[in-house]
Amino acid sequence: MSERACPVVLAAPSGTGKTTLAHRLVGGSDSYVFSVSATTRGQRSGEVDGEDYNFVDRAGFEAMVAGGELVEWAQVHGQLYGTPWSELERAALRGEHVVLDIDVQGARQIKAKIADAKLIFVLPPDVDTLMGRLTGRGSETPETVARRLRTALEELQVVEEFDYVVVNDELERCLDEIRAIAAGHVEPTGTDGALEWAMTLRREISRILAEQYAEYANTHP
Ligand code: 5GP
């Protein structure tokens, strides 16, 4: 590969489609590998242990932290998630871009430790798409959806900390943009337009949460 390999960090509000983006970047390419995180969360149907995540119990995770095995880790939705150093080292040795699908707390830690990492924040094109993706998983209850929306609200506040902001409006276009960023062909984005878009999304999510709350209050007088 002629371009310089580096870690590519994808962070986004949950339901933005970033996991799909990460898997598409890696699929069928020998230039990109997926960083397999360790997590204490339960395995979802269709997920493969060792490919999607390394599923570990809390004690196992804490042992990894104590042993200095994780480059970053964070608690997300009440579960622990972390990136092993070994994932970054293996990719660097092979000259491959390693794709990290992690939350914003983890992205911050990577930015502080890994100078050549490319931090990319992915925004959904609209709230309906976001809601569709959140509820479309089927495995989510209304409470879980509300929790994820509240997390999304918090996550949208940190857009300005990221070097690059892309909108996942069209999968192929978005993938091309991410590949160009990874290859070093794109200057860090001025985030002005993206910031405004993130604010609009926040207002919309707040409105939906307020509606959900009003509905709950009406049905549970
Ligand atoms: P999910 O449980 O839906 O797979 O992931 C929940 C959130 O945890 C997502 O935002 C995902 O990107 C994030 N996540 C997954 N792996 C890691 C990791 O290794 N570190 C951090 N900080 N977040 C992660």
Residues whose N, C-alpha, C, O or C-beta is under 5 A from the ligand:
A	BS01	5GP	A12 S37 A38 W73 A74 V76 Y81 G82 T83 D101 I102 D103 Q105 G106
